[in-house]
Amino acid sequence: MKKFSGRVQDIGHDAENVAFLHCLIESSKDPLGKIFYWYDKNKNEVDIVMSYQSKLVPIEVKYRNSIGMKDLKGLVNFCKNYGIQSAFVVTKSMLEEKYVDDVKITFIPLWLFLLAY
C-alpha cells in the first residue's frame, strides 16, 4: 500500500496503533484501568498490557497469518512471570486457540478484536 507521498506504509505498525487505541478506549471505561507495554532485559516484549477489572490482559499484535514460536516468546515469558494463564495475539485473519507452555493464547483477527473487546 502506498501513501500519496509515495512511501510504502507499514500496515503492521498501523494495526498495532489501532489495537492500542482500542485498548486505550476500553481501559478508560474502568476507573482503575491502565494500559502499558512490557519488555525484559533480553528484549522480549509485549505490545500492549491492559489492566482491566483488576486483571492483566497481555496482547501482542502480529498483523500477518504466519506466526511462529519466536513471535510468542515475549508473550509467554510475561505470562509465566506474572502468573497469567491466557493472552491474545491480534492477527490479520487467524482465529484459533493454542496452548504454549500452559498459556492459552487466543489468535484473533484485528477486525474481530475491535468488535469483541
C-alpha distances in whole Angstrom, upper triangle without the diagonal:
4,7,10,11,9,9,6,6,8,8,12,13,12,14,16,17,17,19,21,22,23,25,27,27,29,31,32,34,36,39,39,35,33,30,29,28,30,30,33,35,33,30,29,27,26,23,25,29,30,34,35,38,40,37,35,31,29,25,23,19,18,14,15,18,20,22,25,28,27,24,27,29,29,29,32,34,33,35,38,38,39,40,37,37,34,30,26,23,20,18,15,18,21,24,27,30,31,34,34,37,38,35,34,30,28,24,23,19,18,18,22,23,22,24,27,28
4,7,8,6,6,5,6,9,10,14,14,13,16,18,18,18,21,23,23,24,27,28,28,31,32,33,35,38,40,40,36,34,31,30,29,31,31,34,36,34,31,31,29,28,25,27,31,32,36,36,40,41,39,36,33,31,28,25,22,20,17,18,21,23,25,28,31,29,26,29,32,31,31,34,36,35,37,40,40,41,42,39,40,36,33,29,26,23,21,19,22,25,28,31,33,35,37,37,40,41,38,37,33,31,28,26,23,21,21,25,25,24,27,30,30
4,5,5,6,6,6,10,11,15,14,13,16,18,17,18,21,22,21,23,26,26,27,30,31,32,34,36,38,39,35,33,30,29,28,31,31,35,36,35,31,31,29,28,25,27,30,31,35,36,39,41,39,36,33,31,28,26,22,22,19,20,23,25,27,30,32,31,28,31,33,32,32,35,37,36,38,41,41,41,43,40,40,37,33,30,27,24,23,20,23,27,29,33,35,36,39,38,41,42,39,38,34,32,29,27,24,21,22,26,26,24,27,30,30
4,5,8,10,10,14,15,18,18,16,19,22,20,21,24,25,24,26,29,29,29,32,34,34,36,39,41,41,38,36,33,32,32,34,35,38,39,38,35,35,33,32,28,30,34,34,38,39,42,44,42,39,37,35,31,29,26,25,22,24,27,29,31,33,36,35,32,34,37,35,36,39,40,39,41,44,44,44,46,43,44,41,37,33,31,28,26,24,27,30,33,36,38,40,42,42,45,46,43,41,38,36,33,31,27,25,25,29,29,27,30,33,33
4,6,9,10,14,16,19,18,17,20,22,20,22,25,25,25,27,30,29,30,33,35,35,37,40,41,41,38,36,33,32,31,33,34,37,38,37,33,34,32,31,28,30,34,35,38,39,43,44,42,40,37,35,32,30,26,26,23,25,28,30,31,33,36,34,31,34,36,35,35,39,40,39,41,44,44,44,46,43,44,41,37,34,31,28,27,25,28,32,34,37,40,41,43,42,45,46,43,42,38,37,34,32,29,26,27,31,30,29,32,34,34
4,7,9,13,15,18,17,17,20,22,21,22,25,26,26,28,31,31,32,34,36,36,39,41,43,43,39,37,34,33,32,34,34,36,37,36,33,33,31,31,28,30,34,35,39,40,44,45,43,40,37,35,32,29,26,25,22,23,26,28,29,32,34,32,30,33,35,34,35,38,39,39,41,43,44,44,46,43,44,41,37,34,31,28,26,24,27,30,33,36,38,39,42,41,44,45,42,41,37,36,33,31,28,26,27,30,30,29,32,35,35
4,6,9,12,15,14,14,17,19,18,20,23,23,24,26,28,28,30,32,33,34,37,39,40,40,37,34,31,30,28,30,30,33,34,32,29,29,28,28,25,27,31,32,36,37,41,42,40,37,34,32,29,26,23,21,19,20,24,25,26,28,31,29,27,30,31,30,31,35,35,35,37,40,40,40,42,40,41,38,34,31,28,25,24,22,25,28,31,34,36,37,39,38,40,42,39,38,34,33,30,29,26,24,25,29,28,27,30,33,32
4,7,9,12,12,12,15,17,17,18,21,22,22,24,26,27,28,30,32,33,35,37,39,39,35,33,29,28,26,28,28,31,32,30,27,27,25,25,22,25,29,30,34,35,39,40,38,35,32,29,26,23,20,18,16,17,20,21,23,25,28,26,23,27,28,28,29,32,33,32,34,37,38,38,40,37,38,35,31,28,25,22,20,18,22,24,28,30,32,33,35,34,37,39,36,35,31,30,27,26,23,21,22,26,25,25,28,30,30
4,6,9,9,8,11,13,13,14,17,18,19,21,23,23,25,27,28,29,32,34,36,35,32,29,26,25,23,25,26,29,30,29,25,25,23,23,19,22,25,27,31,32,35,37,34,31,29,26,23,20,17,16,13,15,18,20,21,24,26,24,22,24,26,26,26,29,31,30,32,35,35,35,37,34,35,32,28,25,22,19,18,16,19,22,25,28,30,31,33,32,35,36,33,32,28,27,24,23,20,18,19,22,22,21,24,27,26
4,5,5,6,9,10,11,13,15,16,17,19,20,21,23,25,26,27,30,31,34,33,29,27,23,22,20,22,22,25,27,25,22,21,19,19,16,18,22,24,28,29,33,34,31,28,25,23,19,17,13,12,10,12,16,17,18,20,23,21,18,21,23,22,22,26,27,26,28,31,31,32,33,31,31,28,24,21,18,16,15,14,17,19,22,25,27,27,30,28,31,33,30,29,25,24,21,20,17,15,17,21,20,19,23,25,24
4,5,5,6,9,10,10,12,14,15,16,18,20,21,22,24,26,28,30,32,31,28,26,22,21,20,22,23,26,28,26,23,22,20,18,15,17,21,22,26,27,31,32,30,27,24,21,18,15,11,10,8,10,13,15,16,19,22,21,17,20,22,21,21,25,26,25,27,30,31,31,32,29,29,26,22,19,16,13,12,10,14,16,19,22,24,25,27,27,30,31,28,27,23,21,18,17,14,12,14,17,16,16,19,21,21
4,5,5,6,9,10,11,12,14,15,17,18,20,21,22,24,26,28,30,29,26,23,20,19,17,19,19,22,24,23,19,18,16,15,12,14,18,20,24,25,28,29,27,24,21,18,14,12,8,7,5,8,12,13,13,16,18,17,14,16,18,18,17,21,22,22,23,26,27,27,29,26,26,23,19,16,13,11,9,9,13,15,17,20,21,22,24,23,26,28,24,23,20,18,15,15,13,11,14,16,15,15,19,20,20
4,5,5,6,9,10,11,12,14,15,16,19,20,21,23,25,26,28,28,24,21,18,17,15,17,18,21,23,22,18,18,15,14,11,13,17,19,22,24,28,28,26,23,20,18,14,12,9,9,8,11,15,16,16,18,20,19,15,17,19,18,18,21,23,21,23,26,27,27,29,26,27,24,20,17,14,12,12,12,16,18,20,22,24,24,26,25,28,29,26,25,21,20,18,17,15,13,15,18,16,16,20,21,20
4,5,5,6,9,10,11,12,14,15,17,18,20,21,23,25,27,27,23,21,18,18,17,19,20,24,26,25,22,21,18,16,13,14,18,19,22,23,27,28,26,24,21,19,15,14,10,11,9,12,16,18,18,21,23,22,18,20,22,21,20,24,25,24,25,28,29,28,30,27,28,25,21,18,15,12,12,12,16,18,20,23,24,26,28,27,30,31,27,26,22,21,18,16,14,11,13,16,15,14,17,19,18
4,5,5,6,8,10,11,12,14,16,17,18,20,22,24,26,26,22,20,17,17,16,18,20,23,26,25,21,20,17,15,11,12,16,17,21,21,25,26,24,21,18,16,12,11,7,8,7,10,13,16,15,19,21,20,16,17,20,19,18,21,23,22,23,26,27,26,28,24,25,21,18,14,12,9,9,9,12,14,16,19,20,22,24,24,27,27,24,22,19,17,14,13,10,7,10,13,11,11,14,16,15
4,5,5,6,9,10,11,12,14,15,16,18,20,22,24,23,19,17,14,13,12,15,16,20,22,22,18,17,13,11,8,9,13,14,18,19,23,24,21,18,16,13,10,8,6,8,8,12,15,16,15,18,19,18,14,16,18,16,15,19,20,18,20,23,23,23,25,22,23,19,16,13,11,9,10,11,15,16,17,19,20,21,23,22,25,26,22,21,18,16,14,13,12,9,12,14,12,12,16,17,15
4,5,5,6,9,10,10,12,14,15,16,19,21,23,22,19,16,13,13,13,16,18,21,24,24,20,19,16,14,10,10,14,14,18,19,23,24,22,19,17,15,12,12,9,12,11,15,18,20,19,22,23,22,18,19,21,19,18,22,23,21,22,26,26,25,27,24,25,22,18,16,14,12,13,14,17,19,20,23,23,25,26,26,28,29,25,24,21,19,18,16,15,11,13,16,13,12,16,17,16
4,5,5,6,9,10,11,12,14,16,17,20,22,22,18,17,14,15,15,18,20,24,27,27,23,22,18,16,12,11,15,15,18,18,22,23,22,20,17,16,13,12,10,12,11,15,18,20,19,23,24,23,20,20,23,21,19,23,24,22,23,27,27,26,27,24,25,22,18,15,14,11,12,13,15,17,18,21,22,24,26,26,29,29,25,24,20,18,17,14,12,9,10,13,10,9,12,14,13
4,6,5,6,9,10,11,12,14,16,17,20,20,16,15,12,13,13,16,18,22,25,25,21,19,16,13,10,9,11,11,15,15,19,20,18,16,13,12,9,9,8,11,10,14,17,19,18,20,21,21,17,17,20,18,16,19,21,19,20,23,24,22,24,20,21,18,14,11,11,8,10,12,14,16,16,18,19,21,23,23,25,25,21,20,17,15,14,12,11,7,10,11,8,7,11,12,10
4,5,5,6,9,10,10,12,15,16,18,17,14,12,9,9,10,13,16,20,23,23,20,18,15,12,8,7,9,10,13,14,18,19,17,15,12,12,9,10,9,13,13,17,20,21,20,22,23,22,18,18,20,17,16,19,21,18,19,23,22,21,23,20,21,18,15,13,13,11,14,15,18,19,19,21,21,23,24,24,26,26,22,21,18,17,16,15,14,11,13,14,11,10,14,15,12
4,5,5,6,9,10,11,13,15,17,17,14,12,10,12,13,17,20,23,26,27,24,22,18,16,12,10,12,12,14,15,18,20,19,17,15,15,13,14,13,16,16,19,22,24,23,26,26,26,22,22,24,21,20,23,24,21,22,26,26,24,26,23,24,21,18,16,16,13,16,17,20,21,21,24,24,26,27,27,29,29,25,24,21,20,19,17,16,12,14,15,12,10,13,15,12
4,5,5,6,9,10,11,14,16,17,13,13,11,13,15,18,21,25,28,28,25,23,19,16,13,11,12,11,14,13,16,18,17,16,13,14,12,13,12,16,15,19,21,23,22,25,26,26,22,21,24,21,19,23,24,21,22,25,26,24,25,22,22,19,16,14,14,12,15,16,18,19,19,21,22,24,25,26,28,28,24,22,20,17,17,14,14,10,11,12,9,7,10,11,8
4,5,5,6,8,10,11,14,14,10,9,7,10,12,15,18,22,25,26,23,21,17,14,11,8,9,7,10,10,13,15,14,12,10,11,9,12,12,16,16,20,22,24,22,24,25,24,21,20,22,19,17,20,21,18,18,22,22,20,21,18,19,17,14,12,13,12,15,17,19,20,19,21,21,23,24,24,26,25,21,20,18,16,16,14,15,12,13,13,10,9,12,11,8
4,5,5,6,9,10,12,12,9,8,6,9,12,16,19,23,26,27,24,22,18,15,13,10,10,8,10,10,14,16,15,14,12,13,12,15,15,18,19,23,25,27,25,27,27,27,23,22,24,21,19,22,23,20,21,24,24,21,23,21,22,20,17,16,17,15,19,20,22,23,23,24,24,26,27,27,29,28,24,23,21,20,20,18,18,15,16,17,13,12,15,15,11
4,6,5,7,10,12,13,10,10,10,13,16,19,23,26,30,30,27,26,22,19,16,13,13,11,12,11,14,16,16,16,14,16,15,17,17,20,20,24,26,28,27,29,30,30,26,25,27,24,22,25,26,23,23,27,27,24,26,23,24,21,19,17,19,17,20,21,23,24,23,25,25,27,29,29,31,30,26,25,23,21,21,19,19,16,16,16,13,11,13,13,10
4,5,6,8,11,12,8,10,10,13,16,19,22,26,29,30,27,25,22,18,16,13,12,9,10,8,11,14,13,13,12,14,13,16,17,20,21,24,25,28,26,28,29,29,25,24,26,23,21,23,25,21,21,25,25,22,23,20,21,18,16,15,17,16,19,21,22,23,21,23,23,25,26,27,29,27,23,22,20,19,19,17,18,15,15,15,12,10,11,11,8
4,5,6,8,8,5,6,7,11,14,17,20,23,27,28,26,24,20,17,15,11,10,7,7,6,9,11,11,11,11,13,13,16,17,21,22,25,27,29,27,29,28,28,25,24,25,22,20,22,23,20,19,23,22,20,21,18,20,18,16,16,18,17,21,23,24,25,23,24,24,26,26,27,28,26,23,22,21,19,20,19,20,18,18,18,14,13,15,14,10
4,5,7,8,6,7,9,13,16,19,23,26,30,31,28,27,23,20,18,14,14,10,10,9,11,13,14,14,14,16,17,20,20,24,25,28,30,32,30,32,32,32,28,27,28,25,23,26,27,23,23,27,26,23,24,22,24,22,20,19,21,20,24,26,27,28,27,28,27,29,30,30,32,30,27,26,24,23,24,22,23,20,20,20,17,15,17,16,13
4,6,9,7,10,12,16,19,22,26,29,32,33,31,29,25,22,20,17,16,12,11,9,10,13,14,15,15,18,18,21,22,25,26,29,31,33,31,33,33,33,30,28,30,27,25,27,28,24,24,27,27,24,25,22,24,22,20,20,22,21,25,26,27,28,26,28,27,29,30,31,32,30,27,26,24,23,24,22,23,21,21,20,17,15,16,15,12
4,5,5,8,11,15,18,20,24,27,31,32,30,28,25,21,20,16,14,11,9,6,7,9,11,13,13,17,18,21,22,26,27,30,32,34,31,33,33,33,30,28,29,26,24,26,26,23,22,25,24,21,22,20,22,20,19,20,22,22,26,28,29,29,27,28,27,29,29,30,30,29,25,24,24,23,24,23,24,22,23,21,18,17,18,17,13
4,6,9,12,15,19,21,25,28,31,33,31,29,26,23,22,18,16,13,11,9,9,10,13,15,16,19,20,24,25,29,30,33,35,37,34,36,35,35,32,30,31,28,26,28,28,24,24,27,26,22,24,22,24,23,22,23,25,25,29,31,32,32,31,31,30,32,32,32,33,31,28,27,27,26,28,27,28,26,26,25,22,21,22,21,17
4,7,10,13,17,19,22,25,28,30,28,26,23,21,20,16,14,11,8,7,7,8,10,12,14,17,18,22,24,27,29,32,34,35,33,34,33,33,30,28,28,25,23,25,25,21,21,24,22,19,20,19,21,21,20,21,24,24,28,30,32,31,30,30,29,30,30,30,30,28,25,25,25,25,27,26,27,25,26,25,22,21,23,21,17
4,7,10,14,16,20,22,26,28,26,24,20,18,17,13,11,7,5,5,7,8,9,10,11,13,15,18,20,24,25,29,30,32,29,31,30,29,27,25,25,22,20,22,23,19,19,22,21,17,19,17,19,18,17,18,20,20,24,27,28,28,27,27,26,27,27,27,28,26,23,23,22,22,23,22,24,22,23,22,18,18,19,18,14
4,7,10,13,17,19,23,24,22,21,17,15,14,10,8,6,5,7,10,10,10,9,10,12,13,16,18,22,24,27,29,30,27,29,28,27,24,23,23,20,18,21,21,17,17,21,19,16,18,17,19,18,17,17,19,19,23,26,27,27,26,27,26,27,26,26,27,26,22,22,21,21,23,22,23,21,23,22,18,18,20,19,15
4,7,10,14,17,20,22,19,18,14,12,10,7,6,5,6,9,12,12,11,9,9,10,11,13,15,18,20,24,26,27,24,26,25,24,21,20,20,17,16,19,18,15,16,19,18,16,18,16,19,17,15,15,16,16,20,22,25,24,24,25,24,25,25,24,25,25,21,21,19,19,20,20,21,18,20,20,16,16,19,18,14
4,7,10,14,17,18,16,15,11,9,8,6,5,6,8,12,15,14,13,10,10,10,10,12,14,17,20,23,25,26,23,24,23,22,19,18,18,14,14,17,16,13,15,18,16,15,18,16,19,17,15,15,16,16,20,22,25,25,25,25,24,24,24,23,24,24,20,21,19,20,20,20,21,19,22,22,18,18,21,20,17
4,7,11,14,15,12,11,8,6,5,5,5,8,11,14,17,17,15,11,11,9,9,10,12,15,18,20,23,23,20,21,20,18,16,15,15,11,11,14,13,11,13,16,14,14,17,15,18,16,14,14,14,15,18,21,23,23,23,24,23,23,22,21,21,22,19,20,18,18,19,19,20,18,22,22,18,19,22,21,18
4,7,10,12,10,8,5,5,7,7,7,11,12,16,19,17,15,12,12,9,10,11,13,16,19,21,23,23,20,20,18,16,15,13,12,9,9,12,10,8,11,13,11,11,15,14,17,16,13,14,15,16,19,22,25,24,24,24,23,22,21,19,19,20,17,19,17,19,19,21,22,21,24,24,20,22,25,23,21
4,7,8,6,5,4,6,9,10,11,14,16,19,23,21,18,15,15,12,13,12,14,16,20,22,24,23,19,19,17,15,14,13,11,7,10,12,10,8,12,13,12,13,16,16,18,18,15,16,16,18,20,23,26,25,26,25,24,23,22,19,19,21,18,20,18,20,21,22,24,23,26,26,23,24,28,26,24
4,5,5,6,7,9,12,14,14,17,18,22,25,23,20,17,17,14,16,15,18,19,23,24,26,24,21,20,17,15,15,14,11,8,11,12,9,9,12,13,10,13,16,16,19,19,17,19,19,21,23,26,29,27,28,27,25,24,22,19,18,20,18,21,20,22,23,25,27,26,29,29,26,28,31,29,27
4,5,7,10,13,15,17,17,21,22,26,28,26,24,20,21,18,19,18,21,22,25,26,28,26,23,21,19,16,17,16,13,11,14,15,12,12,16,15,13,16,19,20,22,23,21,22,22,24,26,29,31,30,31,30,28,26,25,22,21,23,21,24,23,26,26,28,30,29,33,33,30,31,34,33,30
4,6,9,12,15,18,18,22,23,27,30,28,25,21,21,18,19,17,19,20,23,24,26,23,20,18,16,13,14,14,11,9,13,13,11,12,15,15,14,17,19,20,22,22,20,21,20,23,24,27,29,28,29,28,27,24,23,19,19,22,20,23,22,24,24,27,28,28,31,32,29,31,34,33,30
4,6,10,12,15,16,20,22,25,28,27,24,20,20,16,16,14,16,17,20,21,23,22,18,17,16,12,12,13,10,8,12,13,11,12,15,16,15,17,20,20,22,21,19,19,18,20,22,24,27,26,27,27,25,24,23,20,20,22,20,22,21,23,22,24,26,25,29,29,26,28,31,30,28
4,7,10,13,14,17,20,23,26,24,21,18,17,13,13,11,14,14,18,19,21,19,16,14,13,10,9,9,7,4,8,10,8,9,12,13,12,15,17,16,18,18,15,16,15,17,19,22,24,23,24,23,22,20,19,16,16,19,16,19,17,19,19,21,23,22,26,26,23,25,28,27,25
4,6,9,10,14,16,19,23,21,19,15,14,10,10,9,11,12,16,18,20,19,15,15,14,11,10,9,8,5,7,10,9,8,11,13,12,14,16,15,17,16,13,14,13,15,17,20,22,21,22,22,21,19,19,16,17,19,16,18,16,17,17,19,20,19,23,23,20,22,25,24,22
4,6,7,11,13,16,19,19,16,12,10,7,7,6,9,11,14,16,18,18,15,15,14,13,10,9,9,6,6,9,9,7,10,13,12,13,15,13,15,13,10,10,10,12,14,18,20,19,20,19,18,18,17,15,17,18,14,15,13,15,15,16,17,16,20,20,17,18,22,20,18
4,7,10,13,16,19,19,17,13,11,8,6,5,7,10,12,15,18,18,15,16,16,15,11,11,12,9,9,13,13,11,13,16,16,16,18,16,17,15,12,11,10,10,13,16,18,18,19,20,19,19,20,18,20,21,17,17,15,15,15,15,16,14,18,18,15,16,19,19,16
4,6,10,12,16,16,13,10,8,6,5,6,8,12,14,17,19,20,17,19,18,17,14,13,14,11,10,13,14,11,13,16,16,15,17,14,16,14,11,10,10,11,14,17,19,19,19,20,19,19,20,19,20,20,17,17,14,15,15,15,16,14,17,17,13,14,17,17,14
4,7,9,13,12,10,6,6,4,6,9,11,15,17,20,22,22,19,21,20,19,16,14,15,12,10,13,13,10,11,14,13,12,14,12,14,12,10,10,12,13,16,20,22,21,20,20,19,19,19,18,19,19,16,16,14,15,16,16,18,16,19,19,15,16,19,17,14
4,6,10,10,8,6,5,6,8,11,13,17,19,22,24,25,22,23,23,22,19,17,18,15,13,16,16,13,13,16,16,13,15,12,15,13,11,11,13,14,18,21,22,22,21,21,20,21,21,21,22,21,17,17,16,16,17,17,18,16,19,18,14,15,17,15,12
4,7,6,6,5,6,9,11,15,17,21,23,26,27,28,25,26,25,25,22,20,21,18,15,17,17,14,14,17,16,13,14,12,15,14,13,14,16,17,21,24,26,25,24,24,22,23,22,22,23,21,18,18,18,18,20,19,21,20,22,20,17,17,19,17,13
4,5,5,6,7,11,12,16,18,22,24,26,28,29,26,28,27,27,24,22,23,20,17,19,20,17,16,19,18,15,16,13,15,14,13,14,17,18,22,24,25,25,23,23,21,23,23,23,24,22,19,18,18,17,20,19,21,19,21,19,16,16,17,15,11
4,6,8,10,14,16,19,22,25,27,30,30,32,29,30,29,30,27,25,26,23,20,21,22,19,17,20,20,16,16,14,16,15,15,17,20,21,24,27,28,27,25,25,23,24,24,25,25,23,20,19,20,19,22,21,23,22,23,21,18,18,19,16,13
4,7,10,13,16,20,22,26,28,30,31,32,29,30,29,29,27,24,24,22,19,20,20,17,15,18,17,13,14,12,15,15,15,17,21,22,26,29,29,28,26,26,23,24,23,24,24,22,19,19,20,20,23,23,25,24,26,24,20,21,22,19,16
4,6,10,13,16,19,23,25,27,28,29,26,26,25,25,23,20,21,18,16,16,17,14,12,15,14,11,11,9,11,11,11,14,17,19,22,26,26,25,23,22,20,21,20,20,20,18,15,15,16,16,19,20,22,22,23,21,18,19,20,17,14
4,6,10,13,16,19,22,24,25,26,23,23,22,22,20,17,18,15,12,13,14,10,9,12,12,9,10,8,10,10,9,11,15,16,20,23,24,23,22,21,19,19,18,18,18,17,14,14,14,15,17,18,21,20,22,20,17,18,20,17,14
4,6,10,13,16,19,21,22,23,20,21,20,20,17,15,16,14,11,12,14,10,9,13,13,11,11,8,10,8,6,8,11,13,16,20,21,19,18,18,16,16,16,16,17,16,12,12,11,12,14,14,17,16,18,17,13,15,17,14,11
4,7,10,13,16,18,19,20,17,18,16,16,14,11,13,10,7,9,11,8,8,12,12,10,12,9,10,8,5,6,9,11,14,18,19,18,17,17,15,15,15,14,15,15,11,11,10,11,12,13,16,15,18,17,13,15,18,16,13
4,7,10,12,15,16,17,14,16,15,15,12,10,13,10,8,11,13,10,11,14,15,14,15,12,13,10,6,5,6,7,11,14,16,15,15,15,14,15,15,15,17,17,13,12,10,10,10,10,12,11,15,14,11,13,15,14,12
4,6,10,12,14,14,11,13,13,12,9,8,10,9,7,10,12,11,12,15,16,16,17,14,15,12,8,6,5,6,9,12,14,13,14,15,14,14,15,14,17,17,14,13,10,10,9,10,12,11,15,15,12,14,17,16,14
4,6,9,11,12,10,13,14,14,10,10,13,12,10,14,16,15,16,19,20,20,21,18,18,15,11,8,6,5,6,9,12,12,13,15,15,16,18,17,20,20,17,16,12,12,10,10,10,9,12,13,11,12,16,16,14
4,6,8,9,7,10,12,12,8,10,13,13,12,15,17,17,18,20,22,22,23,20,20,17,13,10,7,6,5,7,10,10,13,14,15,15,17,17,20,21,18,17,13,12,10,10,10,9,13,14,13,15,18,18,17
4,7,9,9,13,15,15,12,13,16,16,15,18,21,20,21,24,25,25,26,23,23,19,16,13,9,7,4,5,8,10,12,15,16,17,20,20,23,24,21,19,15,14,11,10,8,8,11,13,12,14,16,17,17
4,6,7,11,14,14,11,13,17,17,17,19,21,22,22,25,27,27,28,25,24,21,17,14,10,9,6,5,7,8,12,14,16,17,19,19,22,24,21,20,16,15,11,11,9,10,13,14,14,16,19,19,20
4,6,10,13,14,12,14,17,18,17,19,22,23,23,25,27,28,28,25,23,20,17,14,11,10,6,6,6,6,10,11,14,15,18,18,21,22,20,18,15,13,10,10,9,11,14,15,15,18,19,19,21
4,7,10,11,10,12,15,17,16,17,20,21,22,24,26,27,27,24,23,20,18,15,12,12,9,9,10,9,12,13,14,14,16,16,19,21,19,18,15,14,11,13,12,14,17,18,18,20,22,22,23
4,7,8,6,8,11,13,13,14,16,18,18,20,22,23,23,21,20,17,15,13,9,11,9,10,11,9,12,12,13,12,14,13,16,18,16,15,12,12,10,12,13,14,18,18,17,20,22,22,22
4,5,5,7,9,12,12,12,15,17,17,18,21,22,22,21,19,17,15,14,12,14,12,14,15,13,15,14,14,12,13,11,14,17,15,15,13,14,12,15,16,18,21,21,20,23,25,24,24
4,5,5,6,10,10,10,12,14,15,15,18,20,20,18,17,16,14,14,12,15,14,17,18,15,17,15,14,11,11,9,11,14,13,14,12,14,13,16,18,20,23,23,21,25,27,25,25
4,5,5,8,10,10,11,14,15,16,17,20,20,19,19,18,16,15,13,16,15,18,19,17,19,18,17,15,15,12,13,16,15,16,14,16,15,18,19,20,24,24,22,25,28,27,26
4,6,7,8,10,11,13,14,16,17,19,20,18,18,16,13,12,10,12,12,14,16,14,16,16,15,14,14,12,14,17,14,15,12,14,12,15,16,17,21,21,19,22,24,23,22
4,6,5,6,9,10,11,12,14,16,16,14,14,12,10,10,8,12,12,16,17,15,16,14,13,11,11,9,11,13,11,12,9,11,11,14,16,17,21,20,18,21,23,22,21
4,6,5,6,9,10,11,12,14,15,14,15,14,12,13,12,15,16,19,21,18,19,18,16,14,13,10,10,13,11,13,12,15,15,18,20,20,24,24,21,24,27,25,24
4,6,5,6,9,10,10,12,14,13,14,13,11,12,12,14,16,19,21,19,20,19,17,16,15,12,12,15,12,14,12,15,15,18,20,20,23,23,20,23,25,24,22
4,6,5,6,9,10,11,12,10,11,10,7,9,9,12,14,18,19,17,17,16,14,13,12,10,11,12,9,11,9,12,12,15,17,17,21,20,17,20,22,21,19
4,5,5,6,9,10,10,9,9,9,8,11,11,15,17,20,21,18,18,17,14,12,10,7,7,9,7,9,9,12,14,17,19,20,24,22,20,23,25,23,21
4,5,5,6,9,10,10,11,12,11,14,14,18,20,23,24,22,22,20,18,16,13,10,9,11,10,13,12,16,17,20,23,23,26,25,23,25,28,25,23
4,6,5,6,8,8,10,11,10,12,13,16,19,23,24,22,22,21,18,17,15,12,12,13,10,13,12,15,17,19,22,22,25,24,21,23,25,23,21
4,6,5,6,5,7,7,8,11,13,16,19,23,24,21,20,19,16,14,12,10,10,10,7,10,10,13,16,18,21,21,24,23,20,23,24,22,20
4,6,5,6,8,10,11,14,16,20,22,26,27,24,23,21,18,16,13,11,9,9,8,11,13,16,18,21,24,25,28,26,24,26,28,25,23
4,6,8,11,13,13,16,18,21,24,28,29,26,26,24,21,19,16,14,12,13,12,15,16,19,21,23,26,26,30,28,25,27,29,27,24
4,6,9,11,12,15,18,21,24,27,28,26,25,23,20,19,17,15,14,13,12,14,15,18,20,22,25,25,28,27,23,26,27,25,22
4,6,9,11,15,18,21,24,28,28,26,24,22,19,17,15,14,12,11,9,12,14,17,20,22,25,26,28,26,23,26,27,24,22
4,6,8,12,15,18,21,24,25,22,21,19,16,15,13,12,12,10,7,9,11,13,16,18,22,22,25,23,20,22,24,21,18
4,7,11,14,17,20,23,23,20,19,16,13,12,10,10,10,7,5,6,9,11,15,17,20,22,24,21,19,22,23,20,18
4,7,10,13,16,20,20,17,15,13,10,10,9,10,11,9,5,5,6,8,11,13,17,18,20,18,15,18,19,16,15
4,7,10,13,17,17,15,13,12,10,10,10,10,12,11,7,6,5,6,9,11,14,15,17,15,13,16,17,15,13
4,6,9,13,14,12,11,10,9,10,11,12,15,14,10,8,6,5,6,7,10,11,14,12,9,13,14,12,11
4,6,10,11,9,10,10,10,11,12,12,15,16,12,11,7,6,5,6,8,9,13,12,10,13,15,14,13
4,7,9,8,9,11,12,14,16,16,19,19,16,14,10,8,6,5,6,6,9,9,7,10,12,12,12
4,6,6,8,10,12,14,17,17,20,21,18,16,12,10,6,6,5,6,9,10,9,12,14,14,14
4,6,9,12,15,17,20,20,24,24,21,19,15,13,9,8,5,6,8,10,11,12,14,15,16
4,6,10,13,15,19,20,24,24,21,18,15,12,9,7,5,7,9,9,11,13,14,15,16
4,6,10,12,15,16,20,20,18,15,12,9,6,6,6,9,11,10,11,14,15,15,16
4,7,10,14,16,19,19,16,13,11,7,5,5,6,10,11,9,10,14,14,13,15
4,7,10,13,16,16,14,10,8,6,5,7,10,13,15,12,13,16,16,15,16
4,7,10,13,12,10,7,6,5,6,9,12,15,17,14,14,18,18,16,16
4,6,10,9,8,6,5,7,8,11,15,18,20,18,17,21,21,19,19
4,6,6,5,5,6,9,11,14,18,20,23,21,19,23,24,21,21
4,5,5,7,7,11,12,16,19,21,24,22,21,24,26,23,23
4,6,8,10,14,16,19,23,24,27,26,24,27,28,26,25
4,6,9,13,15,19,22,24,27,25,23,26,27,24,23
4,6,10,12,16,19,21,23,21,19,23,24,21,20
4,7,10,13,16,18,21,18,16,20,21,18,17
4,6,9,13,15,18,15,14,17,18,16,15
4,6,10,12,14,12,11,14,15,13,13
4,7,10,12,10,10,13,14,13,13
4,6,8,7,6,10,11,10,11
4,6,5,6,9,10,10,12
4,5,5,6,9,10,11
4,6,5,7,9,11
4,5,5,6,8
4,5,5,6
4,6,6
4,6
4
